[in-house]
């Protein structure tokens, strides 16, 4: 689960980079200038990346609490 979340976070960083290229240097990706589309993509990628980061934190906290519970019971 943690590995999948980290892969998802990496893909969101790549997507944000692509969106910024669309906004600031569309010729590098052989695209027509589309500032609004790039901004929308950047916001969507940032939001999804933020949510993935929050989910990863939740999963890691639960894992740590479970490990702590097992240690105290022994």
C-alpha positions in Angstrom: 0.0 0.0 0.0 2.8 2.4 0.9 4.7 1.7 -2.3 1.6 2.3 -4.4 1.0 5.6 -2.6 4.6 6.7 -3.2 4.4 5.8 -6.9 1.2 7.8 -7.1 2.9 10.8 -5.4 5.8 10.5 -7.9 3.4 10.5 -10.8 1.7 13.6 -9.4 5.0 15.4 -9.3 5.6 14.5 -13.0 2.1 15.7 -13.8 2.7 19.0 -12.1 6.0 19.4 -14.0 4.2 18.7 -17.3 1.5 21.2 -16.4 4.1 23.9 -15.6 5.7 23.2 -19.0 2.4 23.8 -20.6 2.1 27.1 -18.9 5.6 28.4 -19.1 7.2 26.6 -22.1 4.6 24.9 -24.3 7.1 24.6 -27.2 9.2 22.1 -25.2 6.3 19.6 -25.3 5.3 20.6 -28.9 2.0 22.0 -27.8 0.0 25.2 -28.5 0.1 27.7 -25.7 -2.8 26.8 -23.4 -2.3 28.6 -20.1 -5.8 27.9 -18.7 -5.4 24.1 -19.4 -2.0 24.0 -17.8 -3.2 25.8 -14.7 -6.2 23.5 -14.3 -3.9 20.5 -14.7 -1.4 21.9 -12.2 -4.2 22.5 -9.6 -5.7 19.1 -10.2 -2.3 17.3 -9.9 -1.4 19.3 -6.7 -4.7 18.5 -5.1 -4.5 14.8 -5.9 -0.8 14.8 -4.7 -1.8 16.5 -1.5 -4.6 14.0 -0.9 -2.2 11.1 -1.5 0.2 12.6 0.9 -2.5 12.8 3.6 -3.5 9.2 3.0 0.1 8.1 3.2 0.5 9.8 6.5 -2.7 8.1 7.8 -1.4 4.7 6.7 2.0 5.2 8.3 0.4 6.4 11.6 -1.8 3.4 11.7 1.1 1.1 11.0 3.2 2.7 13.7 0.3 2.5 16.2 -0.2 -1.1 15.4 3.5 -1.8 15.9 3.5 0.1 19.2 0.5 -1.9 20.4 2.2 -5.2 19.6 5.3 -4.1 21.5 3.5 -3.1 24.6 1.5 -6.3 24.7 4.7 -8.4 24.8 
